[in-house]
Amino acid sequence: METLAQSAPFTGYVYPNETLIPWTVLIVVYPYLTGLVAGAFTISSLYQVFGFQQLKPVAHFALLVSLCCMVVVPVPLLLHLGRPERAFNAMITPHTTSAFAIFAYAAAFYVILLILETWFVFRPQIVQTAKNTKGPVGWIYRVATLGSDDLSEKALSYDKKWLFALAIIGIPGAHGLHGYVGFVFGSLKSREWWSSDLMPAIFLFSAIISGTALVIVLYVVSCKLRKVPVDLACLKVMAYSLWGFMMFTLLLEGLEFASMVYRGREGIDVIMSFVKGPLLVPFFILQFGVGSVLPLAVITFLIWRGTSGPTLVAAITASACLILLAVLMMRYNVVIGGQEIAKTGKGLLDYQPPIFGKEGLLAAGFVLVLPFVLLSILVRFLPPWQEAGTALARTGSL
């Protein structure tokens, strides 16, 4: 059904069916959340698979962040659907030629993988808490053990083997999950702004930096809330990772934009007027300037000067917040921007997202906050911090 939120004024020549923006801010949130999943899982895998011991303080926490974001990933799509209860039809009656239909299987597989890996990571902690806690909470932990209460050295070694295998499978799974989102847009040749072979790679690298930035921000905030010092070695490794992937991301985005301009297809004048007009602030200023170049320059300066202490923590955290903004604007500029350019190449639409309604900014904000609500609950039952796990085992209480 057509809604006022989907209507958009236009200039130039636009087909009547293009006066609606079907993919709204909820579809912006969808690839943003999948990117956070892939990026957070990357940080966890750098410890679980590649042995980056500096990331030990945050590895289990990053896994929980990835799980909470992944659980919420289908929510914006379900809210966007007119009949969300029919979503399971995509799995009951598979349609192999539809990329979105295949996503149902990919998402289900990855949620199961994340749940299994989380269980193996926290199984010793679950077993210890189940033995030391009484009442309904203890009953929940005992159910969560799945009947496996063996904490012998042989059993723990078996857990590590399974954990390693799941982490290895999860690396291409996480990155493929988000690369597929870029494929969905890049394969649509009818949209000039989307039709690019670099789109999957851009989505993938931007996912890694957004997830890394989110883990940095949440880790620093959690340290302040728990009143424990930030592990500077851990923060530096994440900052180096962020810096390296930022370089590749900016390079790919620059190449993609340059190739689009250089191709000089029919309608390129409309694209250039779009870039110089409606897209000037969200694209050049917010996405590239404030959100990408500025934090990259700050992190480069910090690395060059060898900054440490509270200054490093504050600067890296602020830079991570700006990068999260840049990736969100990138998703917005791709999803909404691609629809604001008419398929005729001779017109532009002007989309103003509504505040209320299921397609509004409040609904999108609710979906973005939901993973953090789930995370705040989950860390109460499965504390990912080493000192919290030790205290829990010693006291036998929440």
C-alpha positions in Angstrom: 0.0 0.0 0.0 1.3 3.5 -0.8 2.1 5.6 2.2 2.9 9.2 2.6 6.3 8.2 4.0 7.2 6.6 0.7 6.2 9.5 -1.6 9.0 11.7 -2.9 8.9 15.0 -4.9 10.9 14.9 -8.1 12.4 17.1 -10.8 13.0 16.3 -14.4 11.6 13.2 -16.2 10.6 10.4 -13.9 8.3 7.4 -14.5 5.1 7.5 -12.5 6.1 4.3 -10.6 9.3 6.0 -9.5 7.7 8.7 -7.5 7.7 6.2 -4.6 10.8 5.2 -2.6 10.1 1.5 -1.8 13.4 0.9 0.2 13.3 3.3 3.1 15.5 3.9 6.2 14.6 0.4 7.5 16.5 -1.0 4.5 19.4 1.3 5.5 19.5 -0.2 8.9 19.5 -3.8 7.5 23.0 -3.7 5.8 24.3 -1.6 8.6 23.5 -4.3 11.2 24.9 -7.1 9.0 28.1 -5.1 8.8 28.4 -4.8 12.5 28.0 -8.6 12.7 30.9 -9.2 10.3 33.2 -6.6 11.9 32.6 -7.8 15.5 33.1 -11.4 14.5 36.4 -10.4 12.8 37.8 -9.1 16.1 36.7 -12.3 17.9 38.3 -14.4 15.2 41.6 -12.6 15.3 41.9 -14.1 18.9 40.2 -17.4 18.4 41.8 -18.4 15.2 44.9 -16.3 14.6 46.0 -16.1 18.2 46.2 -12.3 18.8 46.6 -12.5 22.5 46.3 -8.7 22.9 42.6 -9.1 21.9 41.9 -11.6 24.7 40.2 -9.0 26.9 37.6 -8.2 24.2 37.4 -11.4 22.2 34.4 -13.0 24.0 32.7 -9.7 24.3 33.0 -9.1 20.5 31.4 -12.5 19.9 28.4 -11.5 22.0 28.1 -8.2 20.1 28.1 -10.1 16.9 25.4 -12.5 18.1 23.1 -9.7 19.4 23.4 -7.8 16.2 22.8 -10.9 14.1 19.6 -11.8 16.0 18.2 -8.3 15.1 19.3 -8.3 11.5 16.0 -9.7 10.1 13.9 -7.2 12.2 14.1 -4.2 9.8 13.1 -6.5 6.8 10.2 -7.9 8.8 9.0 -4.4 9.7 9.3 -3.3 6.1 7.1 -6.2 4.8 3.4 -5.6 4.6 2.8 -9.2 5.8 5.8 -10.2 7.9 4.2 -13.5 9.0 4.7 -14.7 5.4 8.5 -14.3 5.7 8.9 -18.0 6.4 7.5 -18.8 3.0 10.9 -17.9 1.6 12.3 -21.0 3.4 9.3 -23.2 2.9 9.1 -22.6 -0.8 12.7 -21.7 -1.8 13.3 -19.4 -4.7 16.9 -19.9 -5.7 16.9 -17.0 -8.2 16.1 -14.4 -5.5 19.1 -13.1 -3.5 16.8 -12.0 -0.7 15.2 -15.4 -0.5 18.6 -17.1 -0.2 19.4 -14.7 2.7 16.9 -16.6 4.9 19.0 -19.7 4.7 22.3 -17.8 5.1 21.1 -15.9 8.1 19.6 -19.0 9.8 22.9 -20.9 9.3 25.0 -18.0 10.7 22.7 -17.5 13.7 23.1 -21.2 14.6 26.8 -21.0 14.1 27.1 -18.0 16.4 24.9 -19.7 19.1 27.1 -22.8 19.0 30.3 -20.9 19.2 29.0 -18.8 22.1 27.9 -22.0 23.9 31.4 -23.5 23.5 33.1 -20.3 24.7 30.9 -20.0 27.8 30.3 -23.6 28.6 32.7 -23.8 31.5 31.3 -20.7 33.0 27.7 -22.0 32.5 28.5 -25.3 34.2 30.2 -23.6 37.2 27.3 -21.2 37.6 24.8 -24.0 37.3 26.5 -25.8 40.2 26.8 -22.8 42.5 23.4 -21.0 41.8 20.1 -22.0 43.3 16.5 -21.1 42.3 15.1 -20.3 38.9 18.3 -18.7 37.7 20.2 -21.9 38.5 17.6 -23.9 36.7 18.1 -21.8 33.6 21.9 -22.4 33.7 21.4 -26.1 34.2 19.2 -26.2 31.1 21.8 -24.2 29.2 24.5 -26.9 30.0 22.6 -29.3 27.7 23.6 -32.1 30.1 27.3 -31.5 29.5 28.8 -30.7 32.9 32.3 -32.3 32.4 35.1 -29.7 33.0 38.0 -32.1 32.8 41.0 -31.2 30.8 40.0 -33.7 28.0 36.5 -32.1 27.8 37.9 -28.6 27.7 40.4 -29.6 25.0 37.5 -31.0 23.0 35.6 -27.7 23.4 38.6 -25.8 22.1 38.8 -27.9 19.0 35.1 -27.3 18.2 35.5 -23.6 18.9 38.4 -23.4 16.6 36.5 -25.2 13.8 33.4 -23.0 14.3 35.5 -19.8 14.2 37.2 -20.9 11.0 33.8 -21.7 9.4 32.4 -18.4 10.7 35.1 -16.2 9.1 34.0 -16.8 5.5 30.4 -17.1 6.7 30.4 -13.6 8.3 32.2 -11.9 5.5 30.2 -13.8 2.8 27.0 -12.8 4.6 27.8 -9.1 4.2 29.5 -9.4 0.9 26.2 -10.9 -0.3 24.4 -7.6 0.7 26.8 -5.7 -1.5 26.1 -8.2 -4.3 22.3 -7.5 -4.0 22.9 -3.9 -4.8 25.8 -4.2 -7.2 23.9 -6.8 -9.4 21.0 -4.4 -10.0 22.1 -3.0 -13.4 19.0 -0.8 -13.6 20.3 1.6 -11.0 23.3 3.7 -12.1 24.4 4.4 -8.5 24.4 0.7 -7.6 25.7 -1.0 -10.7 29.3 -1.6 -9.7 31.4 -4.7 -9.4 33.2 -3.1 -6.5 30.0 -2.9 -4.4 30.5 -6.3 -2.6 34.1 -5.5 -1.7 33.1 -2.0 -0.5 30.3 -3.4 1.7 32.7 -6.0 3.1 35.5 -3.7 4.1 33.1 -1.0 5.5 31.5 -3.8 7.5 34.9 -4.7 9.1 35.6 -1.1 10.1 32.1 -0.5 11.4 32.2 -3.7 13.6 35.7 -2.9 14.8 34.7 0.6 15.7 31.6 -0.6 17.5 33.6 -3.0 19.6 36.1 -0.2 20.5 33.3 2.1 21.7 31.5 -0.6 23.6 34.7 -1.9 25.2 35.8 1.6 26.4 32.3 2.3 27.7 32.1 -1.0 29.5 35.4 -0.4 31.2 34.2 3.0 32.4 31.0 1.4 33.7 32.9 -1.5 35.4 35.5 1.0 36.7 38.4 -1.0 35.4 41.3 0.4 33.3 41.2 0.1 29.5 43.7 -2.5 28.2 45.9 -0.2 26.1 47.5 -3.1 24.2 44.1 -4.4 23.2 42.9 -1.0 22.2 46.0 -0.4 20.1 45.6 -3.6 18.2 42.0 -2.7 17.4 43.1 0.8 16.4 45.7 -0.6 14.1 43.2 -2.9 12.5 40.8 0.0 12.1 43.4 2.1 10.5 44.5 -0.6 8.0 41.0 -1.5 6.9 40.1 2.2 6.7 42.8 2.7 4.1 41.4 -0.1 1.9 37.9 1.1 2.3 38.6 4.6 1.3 40.6 3.4 -1.7 37.8 1.2 -2.9 35.1 3.8 -2.4 37.3 6.4 -4.3 37.8 3.9 -7.2 34.2 3.1 -7.3 33.1 6.8 -7.5 35.9 7.6 -10.0 34.9 4.7 -12.3 31.2 5.8 -12.1 32.1 9.3 -13.3 34.6 8.1 -15.9 32.3 5.7 -17.5 30.3 8.6 -18.8 27.1 6.7 -19.5 23.9 8.3 -20.6 22.5 10.3 -17.7 25.9 11.1 -16.1 24.9 14.8 -16.1 22.1 13.9 -13.7 24.5 11.9 -11.5 26.9 14.8 -11.3 24.2 17.3 -10.5 23.0 14.8 -7.8 26.5 14.6 -6.3 27.0 18.4 -6.3 23.5 19.0 -4.9 21.5 16.8 -2.6 24.4 14.4 -1.9 27.0 17.1 -1.1 26.4 17.1 2.7 25.7 13.4 3.4 28.3 12.1 0.9 31.3 14.4 0.8 31.0 16.1 4.1 29.6 13.5 6.5 30.7 10.2 4.9 34.1 11.2 3.5 35.1 14.3 5.4 33.9 14.1 9.0 33.4 10.3 9.1 36.4 9.0 7.1 39.2 11.4 6.4 39.1 13.1 9.9 39.3 9.9 12.0 41.9 8.4 9.7 44.0 11.5 10.1 43.6 11.4 13.9 44.5 7.7 14.1 47.5 8.2 11.8 48.7 11.1 14.0 48.3 9.0 17.2 50.3 6.2 15.7 53.0 8.5 14.4 53.4 10.3 17.8 53.1 7.1 19.8 50.4 8.6 22.0 49.3 6.6 25.0 47.2 6.9 28.2 43.9 8.7 28.5 44.5 10.8 25.4 44.8 7.7 23.2 41.6 6.2 24.7 39.6 9.4 24.2 40.9 10.0 20.6 40.4 6.4 19.4 36.9 6.3 20.9 35.9 9.5 19.3 37.4 8.4 15.9 35.5 5.1 16.2 32.2 7.0 16.8 32.9 9.1 13.6 33.6 5.9 11.6 30.3 4.4 12.8 28.6 7.6 11.5 30.5 7.4 8.2 29.4 3.8 7.5 25.8 4.6 8.4 25.9 7.5 6.0 27.4 5.2 3.4 24.5 2.8 3.8 22.1 5.7 3.5 23.7 7.1 0.5 23.8 3.8 -1.3 20.2 2.6 -0.4 18.4 6.0 -0.6 20.7 7.7 -3.0 20.4 4.9 -5.6 16.7 5.3 -5.6 16.8 9.1 -5.8 18.3 8.9 -9.3 15.6 8.1 -11.8 16.0 5.1 -14.0 15.5 7.4 -17.0 18.7 9.2 -16.1 16.8 12.5 -16.6 15.3 13.2 -13.2 16.0 13.3 -9.5 13.8 12.5 -6.5 13.9 14.1 -3.1 13.3 11.7 -0.2 12.6 13.1 3.3 12.3 10.2 5.8 9.3 10.5 8.1 9.7 10.5 11.8 6.8 8.3 12.7 5.3 5.2 11.2 6.8 1.8 10.6 9.1 3.3 7.9 10.1 6.3 10.0 13.2 7.3 11.8 11.8 6.3 15.2 11.3 2.7 14.0 14.8 2.6 12.5 16.2 4.0 15.8 14.4 1.4 17.8 15.9 -1.4 15.6 19.4 0.1 16.0 19.1 0.3 19.8 17.6 -3.2 20.2 21.0 -5.1 19.8 22.4 -3.1 22.7 19.4 -3.9 24.9 19.9 -7.6 24.2 23.7 -7.2 24.8 23.1 -5.5 28.2 20.9 -8.5 29.2 23.2 -11.2 27.8 26.4 -9.9 29.5 24.5 -10.2 32.9 24.1 -14.0 32.3 27.3 -14.6 30.4 29.9 -12.1 31.6 32.6 -11.9 28.9 35.2 -10.3 31.1 37.9 -12.4 32.7 37.6 -10.8 36.1 33.8 -11.2 36.0 34.0 -14.8 35.1 36.5 -15.5 37.9 34.3 -13.6 40.5 31.2 -15.5 39.3 32.9 -18.9 39.7 34.1 -17.9 43.2 30.9 -16.4 44.6 28.4 -18.5 42.7 26.1 -15.5 42.1 25.0 -13.2 39.3 
